[in-house]
């Protein structure tokens, strides 16, 4: 019982890891918004573009898996990127169900401007590259453990 009583004292919003992560996520989105405006991208679009800058001509299914997005979320996102002239979507002639997302030259050229986004975000955090890398690795490990707990 004493263990539960001790934990009950910890049941305060500002002491919760989940709330700290949630607040940090909101702050990250607010920080990225003005940085991404010159590129004409939203944060989720930026993430999709990063995946395509890393590996162009990617099946949409694989893109969704990399981003952790379902097709209902990813399809409108890609449609907006296509309308903006950054990507094209093409159906596989052998299997119409398979769609590939590819960068246009305009979309590929945005990668150079994205370096300014990274630099701006780095400056906003006040963290060194090493500190950001350590924090990222810690969060990735946390996600892996949480994902494993779900299975």
C-alpha positions, 0 to 999 in steps of 0.5 A: 500500500505504501508504494501506491501512496508514494505513486499517488503523490507523483500523480501531478501533471507537471511530473508526468513524462507524457505531459512533458513530451506532449508539451515539447511536441507542441513547442516543436511544431510552433517552432517549425511553423515559421521555419517551414513557411519559406518552403511552403510546407507544413511539418508533416509535409516536411517529414514526408519530404525528408523521407523522399530526399533520403530515398526517392521513388518510394512506394506510398505504403513504405512512405506511410510506414516510415512516417507512421501514417495511415493511408487516410492521413498520407493520401491528402498530404501527398495530394497537397505536395503534388498540387504544390509541384513537389512530388508526383504519384504514379501507379504501377502499370503491373499492379494498379494498387501500388502507387509510388511517390517521387520528387519533382526537380522542384521538390528535390531543390527544396532539400537545400533550403531545408538546411536552413530549417535545421539550422534555425531549429538547432538555434531555437533549441540552444542545444549542441548537435551532440545534445540533440543527437543524445536526446533523439536517441533517448526518445527513439529508445523510449519509443522502441520500449513503448512499442514493444510493450504494446505487443 
